[in-house]
Amino acid sequence: MKGILPGWLLAVASVTPQVNAQVVYKCVDASGSVSYQSQACPQGAATTRSWDSEPPKAFGPERIAADRDIAKTSRQLQQRNRLNSARRSTGSAPARAPKQTACEAARTHRRSTLAKVGLKRDFDLLRKLDDQVAAACK
């Protein structure tokens, strides 16, 4: 019985696939169609790019922290870009949001009314709200 368990574990370990990094090739043939493959491009197709592909890392605390850092950096860059574009357009200070147009106001009113009513809406209410939006957005 003691010999069965190590033998079984060895058999399972030899059957499980090993995931290793592979080289990915981007091939473009004569007609211009693009394909991605793990083998070198065949004759008649040009290799436009190749790179090492690694399997994704496990979702451990390090991966979660790295994803959080990436999201934070992305938000900071987006905010900086918004500020820079506002400064370029106005000269120095960020521009204030323009007043809502009649169309946007009608859409906002429709959304808030439907949120208040919930599932108790009826055809007449929907028709009235849609008509208001259509009239404002002409």
Secondary structure, 3 states (H helix, E strand, C coil): CCCHHHHHHHHHHHHCCCCCCEEEEEEECCCCCEEEECCCCCCCCEEEEEEEECCCCCCCHHHHHHHHHHHHHHHHHHHHHHHHHHHHHHCCCCCCCCCCCHHHHHHHHHHHHHHHHHHHCCHHHHHHHHHHHHHHCC
